[in-house]
């Protein structure tokens, strides 16, 4: 079993920055893919950004150019640097990881609230 613990959420003004962290209880050297998802009230959960073990990244069009996903193998942590935040970014952000060799393979964090004020 893998545990994912998120931190860094909070309240910021539009145009501000925030950095989310997700610490994994298992080595991310063995992870297939890491990512951040978010869910706003009344909307479905959506992919924000992802990164593979080969450091191939993917971003939602709405955050491209503003958000950056990265990982630290020593700290077993994935980060999401969020710049130029907009009120539309307000949501609960969830960390996701896929460890193919550690059943069930798919793991989620509990979520951290990000609120962006106008």
TIVO-2410 file (N, C-alpha, C; in nm, 3 decimals):
# residues 118
REC num residu      c1      c2      c3 atome chaine
REC   1      X   0.083  -0.118   0.000     N      A
REC   1      X   0.000   0.000   0.000    CA      A
REC   1      X   0.088   0.125   0.000     C      A
REC   2      X   0.039   0.226  -0.069     N      A
REC   2      X   0.109   0.353  -0.078    CA      A
REC   2      X   0.022   0.462  -0.018     C      A
REC   3      X   0.083   0.547   0.060     N      A
REC   3      X   0.013   0.661   0.116    CA      A
REC   3      X   0.065   0.789   0.053     C      A
REC   4      X  -0.027   0.878   0.020     N      A
REC   4      X   0.006   1.007  -0.039    CA      A
REC   4      X  -0.046   1.116   0.053     C      A
REC   5      X   0.042   1.204   0.094     N      A
REC   5      X   0.005   1.312   0.185    CA      A
REC   5      X   0.031   1.447   0.119     C      A
REC   6      X  -0.075   1.524   0.101     N      A
REC   6      X  -0.067   1.654   0.036    CA      A
REC   6      X  -0.053   1.767   0.137     C      A
REC   7      X   0.010   1.874   0.092     N      A
REC   7      X   0.024   1.993   0.174    CA      A
REC   7      X   0.045   2.113   0.083     C      A
REC   8      X   0.029   2.231   0.139     N      A
REC   8      X   0.055   2.353   0.064    CA      A
REC   8      X  -0.068   2.429   0.017     C      A
REC   9      X  -0.185   2.372   0.035     N      A
REC   9      X  -0.306   2.441  -0.006    CA      A
REC   9      X  -0.334   2.560   0.085     C      A
REC  10      X  -0.424   2.646   0.040     N      A
REC  10      X  -0.458   2.762   0.119    CA      A
REC  10      X  -0.533   2.866   0.040     C      A
REC  11      X  -0.538   2.986   0.097     N      A
REC  11      X  -0.608   3.099   0.035    CA      A
REC  11      X  -0.507   3.199  -0.019     C      A
REC  12      X  -0.524   3.236  -0.145     N      A
REC  12      X  -0.436   3.335  -0.208    CA      A
REC  12      X  -0.519   3.429  -0.294     C      A
REC  13      X  -0.463   3.546  -0.322     N      A
REC  13      X  -0.529   3.641  -0.410    CA      A
REC  13      X  -0.499   3.610  -0.556     C      A
REC  14      X  -0.588   3.652  -0.643     N      A
REC  14      X  -0.566   3.633  -0.786    CA      A
REC  14      X  -0.432   3.694  -0.826     C      A
REC  15      X  -0.359   3.620  -0.908     N      A
REC  15      X  -0.228   3.665  -0.950    CA      A
REC  15      X  -0.116   3.613  -0.862     C      A
REC  16      X  -0.152   3.555  -0.750     N      A
REC  16      X  -0.054   3.503  -0.657    CA      A
REC  16      X  -0.006   3.365  -0.694     C      A
REC  17      X   0.079   3.310  -0.608     N      A
REC  17      X   0.137   3.178  -0.631    CA      A
REC  17      X   0.119   3.087  -0.512     C      A
REC  18      X   0.123   2.959  -0.540     N      A
REC  18      X   0.110   2.858  -0.436    CA      A
REC  18      X   0.185   2.734  -0.483     C      A
REC  19      X   0.246   2.663  -0.390     N      A
REC  19      X   0.317   2.541  -0.423    CA      A
REC  19      X   0.260   2.424  -0.344     C      A
REC  20      X   0.210   2.325  -0.414     N      A
REC  20      X   0.155   2.207  -0.351    CA      A
REC  20      X   0.261   2.097  -0.348     C      A
REC  21      X   0.259   2.018  -0.241     N      A
REC  21      X   0.351   1.907  -0.228    CA      A
REC  21      X   0.273   1.779  -0.200     C      A
REC  22      X   0.324   1.669  -0.249     N      A
REC  22      X   0.263   1.539  -0.224    CA      A
REC  22      X   0.374   1.441  -0.193     C      A
REC  23      X   0.381   1.398  -0.068     N      A
REC  23      X   0.484   1.305  -0.025    CA      A
REC  23      X   0.432   1.162  -0.029     C      A
REC  24      X   0.507   1.074  -0.092     N      A
REC  24      X   0.470   0.934  -0.105    CA      A
REC  24      X   0.545   0.848  -0.005     C      A
REC  25      X   0.478   0.745   0.046     N      A
REC  25      X   0.540   0.655   0.142    CA      A
REC  25      X   0.630   0.551   0.075     C      A
REC  26      X   0.622   0.542  -0.057     N      A
REC  26      X   0.705   0.451  -0.134    CA      A
REC  26      X   0.790   0.529  -0.232     C      A
REC  27      X   0.899   0.468  -0.274     N      A
REC  27      X   0.989   0.533  -0.368    CA      A
REC  27      X   0.918   0.566  -0.498     C      A
REC  28      X   0.936   0.689  -0.544     N      A
REC  28      X   0.876   0.727  -0.671    CA      A
REC  28      X   0.962   0.684  -0.788     C      A
REC  29      X   1.074   0.620  -0.759     N      A
REC  29      X   1.156   0.563  -0.866    CA      A
REC  29      X   1.081   0.450  -0.934     C      A
REC  30      X   0.988   0.388  -0.862     N      A
REC  30      X   0.912   0.277  -0.915    CA      A
REC  30      X   0.773   0.316  -0.963     C      A
REC  31      X   0.746   0.446  -0.965     N      A
REC  31      X   0.613   0.491  -1.006    CA      A
REC  31      X   0.604   0.499  -1.158     C      A
REC  32      X   0.486   0.472  -1.208     N      A
REC  32      X   0.462   0.480  -1.352    CA      A
REC  32      X   0.427   0.624  -1.391     C      A
REC  33      X   0.336   0.682  -1.314     N      A
REC  33      X   0.291   0.818  -1.342    CA      A
REC  33      X   0.245   0.887  -1.214     C      A
REC  34      X   0.275   1.013  -1.202     N      A
REC  34      X   0.229   1.096  -1.092    CA      A
REC  34      X   0.150   1.213  -1.150     C      A
REC  35      X   0.054   1.260  -1.074     N      A
REC  35      X  -0.023   1.371  -1.126    CA      A
REC  35      X  -0.104   1.444  -1.022     C      A
REC  36      X  -0.159   1.555  -1.067     N      A
REC  36      X  -0.248   1.637  -0.985    CA      A
REC  36      X  -0.381   1.652  -1.057     C      A
REC  37      X  -0.487   1.629  -0.984     N      A
REC  37      X  -0.622   1.647  -1.033    CA      A
REC  37      X  -0.690   1.750  -0.945     C      A
REC  38      X  -0.799   1.807  -0.994     N      A
REC  38      X  -0.874   1.901  -0.911    CA      A
REC  38      X  -1.023   1.885  -0.938     C      A
REC  39      X  -1.101   1.923  -0.839     N      A
REC  39      X  -1.246   1.916  -0.851    CA      A
REC  39      X  -1.308   2.038  -0.786     C      A
REC  40      X  -1.380   2.113  -0.867     N      A
REC  40      X  -1.452   2.231  -0.820    CA      A
REC  40      X  -1.596   2.192  -0.791     C      A
REC  41      X  -1.665   2.267  -0.707     N      A
REC  41      X  -1.805   2.235  -0.675    CA      A
REC  41      X  -1.892   2.224  -0.800     C      A
REC  42      X  -1.968   2.116  -0.810     N      A
REC  42      X  -2.056   2.097  -0.923    CA      A
REC  42      X  -1.989   2.051  -1.051     C      A
REC  43      X  -1.860   2.025  -1.045     N      A
REC  43      X  -1.788   1.981  -1.163    CA      A
REC  43      X  -1.717   1.848  -1.138     C      A
REC  44      X  -1.684   1.781  -1.247     N      A
REC  44      X  -1.613   1.654  -1.237    CA      A
REC  44      X  -1.465   1.677  -1.212     C      A
REC  45      X  -1.402   1.577  -1.155     N      A
REC  45      X  -1.260   1.585  -1.132    CA      A
REC  45      X  -1.187   1.586  -1.266     C      A
REC  46      X  -1.088   1.673  -1.277     N      A
REC  46      X  -1.015   1.685  -1.402    CA      A
REC  46      X  -0.865   1.680  -1.378     C      A
REC  47      X  -0.795   1.633  -1.478     N      A
REC  47      X  -0.650   1.627  -1.472    CA      A
REC  47      X  -0.593   1.768  -1.488     C      A
REC  48      X  -0.503   1.804  -1.399     N      A
REC  48      X  -0.437   1.933  -1.405    CA      A
REC  48      X  -0.300   1.918  -1.470     C      A
REC  49      X  -0.223   1.824  -1.419     N      A
REC  49      X  -0.088   1.799  -1.471    CA      A
REC  49      X  -0.042   1.660  -1.433     C      A
REC  50      X   0.044   1.603  -1.513     N      A
REC  50      X   0.100   1.471  -1.483    CA      A
REC  50      X   0.245   1.465  -1.526     C      A
REC  51      X   0.316   1.370  -1.468     N      A
REC  51      X   0.456   1.350  -1.502    CA      A
REC  51      X   0.487   1.201  -1.494     C      A
REC  52      X   0.559   1.150  -1.592     N      A
REC  52      X   0.594   1.009  -1.594    CA      A
REC  52      X   0.731   0.988  -1.532     C      A
REC  53      X   0.769   0.861  -1.517     N      A
REC  53      X   0.900   0.828  -1.463    CA      A
REC  53      X   1.012   0.876  -1.554     C      A
REC  54      X   0.978   0.901  -1.679     N      A
REC  54      X   1.074   0.953  -1.775    CA      A
REC  54      X   1.064   1.104  -1.788     C      A
REC  55      X   0.994   1.164  -1.693     N      A
REC  55      X   0.979   1.309  -1.684    CA      A
REC  55      X   0.908   1.372  -1.803     C      A
REC  56      X   0.818   1.297  -1.861     N      A
REC  56      X   0.734   1.352  -1.966    CA      A
REC  56      X   0.614   1.415  -1.896     C      A
REC  57      X   0.590   1.540  -1.923     N      A
REC  57      X   0.482   1.612  -1.856    CA      A
REC  57      X   0.364   1.640  -1.948     C      A
REC  58      X   0.250   1.659  -1.885     N      A
REC  58      X   0.128   1.691  -1.958    CA      A
REC  58      X   0.048   1.789  -1.873     C      A
REC  59      X  -0.014   1.887  -1.939     N      A
REC  59      X  -0.091   1.988  -1.867    CA      A
REC  59      X  -0.227   2.012  -1.931     C      A
REC  60      X  -0.323   2.046  -1.849     N      A
REC  60      X  -0.452   2.088  -1.899    CA      A
REC  60      X  -0.432   2.223  -1.969     C      A
REC  61      X  -0.508   2.247  -2.074     N      A
REC  61      X  -0.494   2.372  -2.148    CA      A
REC  61      X  -0.515   2.494  -2.059     C      A
REC  62      X  -0.601   2.481  -1.961     N      A
REC  62      X  -0.634   2.594  -1.875    CA      A
REC  62      X  -0.521   2.636  -1.782     C      A
REC  63      X  -0.423   2.549  -1.762     N      A
REC  63      X  -0.313   2.582  -1.670    CA      A
REC  63      X  -0.178   2.586  -1.738     C      A
REC  64      X  -0.172   2.548  -1.862     N      A
REC  64      X  -0.046   2.545  -1.936    CA      A
REC  64      X   0.019   2.684  -1.936     C      A
REC  65      X   0.146   2.687  -1.901     N      A
REC  65      X   0.217   2.814  -1.896    CA      A
REC  65      X   0.214   2.879  -1.760     C      A
REC  66      X   0.123   2.836  -1.675     N      A
REC  66      X   0.110   2.893  -1.541    CA      A
REC  66      X   0.153   2.794  -1.432     C      A
REC  67      X   0.124   2.666  -1.454     N      A
REC  67      X   0.156   2.563  -1.356    CA      A
REC  67      X   0.274   2.479  -1.403     C      A
REC  68      X   0.351   2.428  -1.307     N      A
REC  68      X   0.463   2.341  -1.338    CA      A
REC  68      X   0.465   2.223  -1.242     C      A
REC  69      X   0.469   2.103  -1.297     N      A
REC  69      X   0.477   1.983  -1.214    CA      A
REC  69      X   0.621   1.933  -1.215     C      A
REC  70      X   0.667   1.886  -1.100     N      A
REC  70      X   0.803   1.835  -1.088    CA      A
REC  70      X   0.807   1.729  -0.980     C      A
REC  71      X   0.916   1.654  -0.973     N      A
REC  71      X   0.930   1.550  -0.872    CA      A
REC  71      X   1.071   1.545  -0.817     C      A
REC  72      X   1.082   1.495  -0.694     N      A
REC  72      X   1.209   1.483  -0.625    CA      A
REC  72      X   1.222   1.339  -0.579     C      A
REC  73      X   1.313   1.265  -0.640     N      A
REC  73      X   1.328   1.123  -0.607    CA      A
REC  73      X   1.381   1.098  -0.466     C      A
REC  74      X   1.463   1.189  -0.416     N      A
REC  74      X   1.518   1.174  -0.282    CA      A
REC  74      X   1.410   1.191  -0.176     C      A
REC  75      X   1.326   1.291  -0.196     N      A
REC  75      X   1.219   1.320  -0.101    CA      A
REC  75      X   1.092   1.240  -0.129     C      A
REC  76      X   1.090   1.165  -0.238     N      A
REC  76      X   0.971   1.090  -0.279    CA      A
REC  76      X   0.849   1.182  -0.283     C      A
REC  77      X   0.867   1.294  -0.346     N      A
REC  77      X   0.765   1.397  -0.347    CA      A
REC  77      X   0.741   1.454  -0.487     C      A
REC  78      X   0.616   1.480  -0.515     N      A
REC  78      X   0.579   1.547  -0.639    CA      A
REC  78      X   0.524   1.684  -0.602     C      A
REC  79      X   0.556   1.784  -0.683     N      A
REC  79      X   0.515   1.921  -0.656    CA      A
REC  79      X   0.431   1.978  -0.770     C      A
REC  80      X   0.354   2.078  -0.734     N      A
REC  80      X   0.280   2.153  -0.834    CA      A
REC  80      X   0.299   2.301  -0.801     C      A
REC  81      X   0.380   2.368  -0.881     N      A
REC  81      X   0.400   2.511  -0.864    CA      A
REC  81      X   0.294   2.583  -0.943     C      A
REC  82      X   0.214   2.664  -0.876     N      A
REC  82      X   0.103   2.733  -0.940    CA      A
REC  82      X   0.128   2.884  -0.935     C      A
REC  83      X   0.140   2.943  -1.052     N      A
REC  83      X   0.163   3.087  -1.063    CA      A
REC  83      X   0.046   3.153  -1.136     C      A
REC  84      X   0.037   3.284  -1.121     N      A
REC  84      X  -0.069   3.361  -1.187    CA      A
REC  84      X  -0.205   3.298  -1.164     C      A
REC  85      X  -0.232   3.268  -1.040     N      A
REC  85      X  -0.357   3.200  -1.005    CA      A
REC  85      X  -0.480   3.285  -1.036     C      A
REC  86      X  -0.585   3.216  -1.076     N      A
REC  86      X  -0.711   3.278  -1.110    CA      A
REC  86      X  -0.822   3.222  -1.021     C      A
REC  87      X  -0.931   3.296  -1.002     N      A
REC  87      X  -1.042   3.243  -0.923    CA      A
REC  87      X  -1.092   3.109  -0.977     C      A
REC  88      X  -1.082   3.089  -1.107     N      A
REC  88      X  -1.126   2.964  -1.169    CA      A
REC  88      X  -1.042   2.844  -1.126     C      A
REC  89      X  -0.927   2.869  -1.065     N      A
REC  89      X  -0.842   2.761  -1.018    CA      A
REC  89      X  -0.887   2.708  -0.882     C      A
REC  90      X  -0.983   2.775  -0.822     N      A
REC  90      X  -1.034   2.732  -0.691    CA      A
REC  90      X  -1.094   2.593  -0.701     C      A
REC  91      X  -1.044   2.502  -0.618     N      A
REC  91      X  -1.089   2.363  -0.620    CA      A
REC  91      X  -1.014   2.285  -0.512     C      A
REC  92      X  -1.056   2.162  -0.494     N      A
REC  92      X  -0.981   2.070  -0.410    CA      A
REC  92      X  -0.884   1.998  -0.503     C      A
REC  93      X  -0.758   2.000  -0.468     N      A
REC  93      X  -0.656   1.939  -0.550    CA      A
REC  93      X  -0.614   1.804  -0.491     C      A
REC  94      X  -0.610   1.704  -0.578     N      A
REC  94      X  -0.577   1.568  -0.536    CA      A
REC  94      X  -0.450   1.519  -0.602     C      A
REC  95      X  -0.365   1.457  -0.524     N      A
REC  95      X  -0.244   1.395  -0.575    CA      A
REC  95      X  -0.278   1.252  -0.619     C      A
REC  96      X  -0.219   1.210  -0.728     N      A
REC  96      X  -0.242   1.075  -0.781    CA      A
REC  96      X  -0.110   1.010  -0.817     C      A
REC  97      X  -0.102   0.878  -0.793     N      A
REC  97      X   0.017   0.804  -0.831    CA      A
REC  97      X  -0.018   0.665  -0.876     C      A
REC  98      X   0.056   0.614  -0.970     N      A
REC  98      X   0.036   0.479  -1.022    CA      A
REC  98      X   0.162   0.397  -1.003     C      A
REC  99      X   0.157   0.304  -0.905     N      A
REC  99      X   0.266   0.211  -0.882    CA      A
REC  99      X   0.220   0.076  -0.937     C      A
REC 100      X   0.260   0.046  -1.059     N      A
REC 100      X   0.213  -0.073  -1.129    CA      A
REC 100      X   0.242  -0.203  -1.055     C      A
REC 101      X   0.350  -0.207  -0.978     N      A
REC 101      X   0.389  -0.330  -0.911    CA      A
REC 101      X   0.348  -0.336  -0.763     C      A
REC 102      X   0.269  -0.240  -0.720     N      A
REC 102      X   0.218  -0.240  -0.584    CA      A
REC 102      X   0.066  -0.232  -0.590     C      A
REC 103      X   0.001  -0.347  -0.587     N      A
REC 103      X  -0.146  -0.350  -0.595    CA      A
REC 103      X  -0.210  -0.263  -0.489     C      A
REC 104      X  -0.319  -0.195  -0.518     N      A
REC 104      X  -0.396  -0.200  -0.643    CA      A
REC 104      X  -0.339  -0.118  -0.757     C      A
REC 105      X  -0.229  -0.052  -0.735     N      A
REC 105      X  -0.164   0.024  -0.840    CA      A
REC 105      X  -0.199   0.171  -0.840     C      A
REC 106      X  -0.327   0.203  -0.824     N      A
REC 106      X  -0.373   0.342  -0.827    CA      A
REC 106      X  -0.392   0.395  -0.685     C      A
REC 107      X  -0.335   0.513  -0.657     N      A
REC 107      X  -0.344   0.572  -0.525    CA      A
REC 107      X  -0.377   0.720  -0.533     C      A
REC 108      X  -0.457   0.765  -0.435     N      A
REC 108      X  -0.500   0.904  -0.429    CA      A
REC 108      X  -0.473   0.964  -0.292     C      A
REC 109      X  -0.442   1.092  -0.291     N      A
REC 109      X  -0.429   1.163  -0.166    CA      A
REC 109      X  -0.566   1.206  -0.119     C      A
REC 110      X  -0.574   1.264  -0.001     N      A
REC 110      X  -0.702   1.305   0.055    CA      A
REC 110      X  -0.752   1.438  -0.001     C      A
REC 111      X  -0.665   1.512  -0.063     N      A
REC 111      X  -0.703   1.639  -0.122    CA      A
REC 111      X  -0.666   1.758  -0.035     C      A
REC 112      X  -0.637   1.869  -0.099     N      A
REC 112      X  -0.605   1.992  -0.028    CA      A
REC 112      X  -0.678   2.107  -0.098     C      A
REC 113      X  -0.739   2.193  -0.019     N      A
REC 113      X  -0.819   2.302  -0.073    CA      A
REC 113      X  -0.733   2.419  -0.119     C      A
REC 114      X  -0.761   2.466  -0.240     N      A
REC 114      X  -0.697   2.586  -0.293    CA      A
REC 114      X  -0.807   2.685  -0.326     C      A
REC 115      X  -0.800   2.802  -0.265     N      A
REC 115      X  -0.900   2.905  -0.288    CA      A
REC 115      X  -0.831   3.032  -0.336     C      A
REC 116      X  -0.877   3.082  -0.450     N      A
REC 116      X  -0.819   3.203  -0.508    CA      A
REC 116      X  -0.925   3.313  -0.508     C      A
REC 117      X  -0.898   3.420  -0.439     N      A
REC 117      X  -0.992   3.531  -0.428    CA      A
REC 117      X  -0.966   3.635  -0.536     C      A
REC 118      X  -1.070   3.711  -0.570     N      A
REC 118      X  -1.060   3.815  -0.673    CA      A
REC 118      X  -0.991   3.939  -0.621     C      A
***
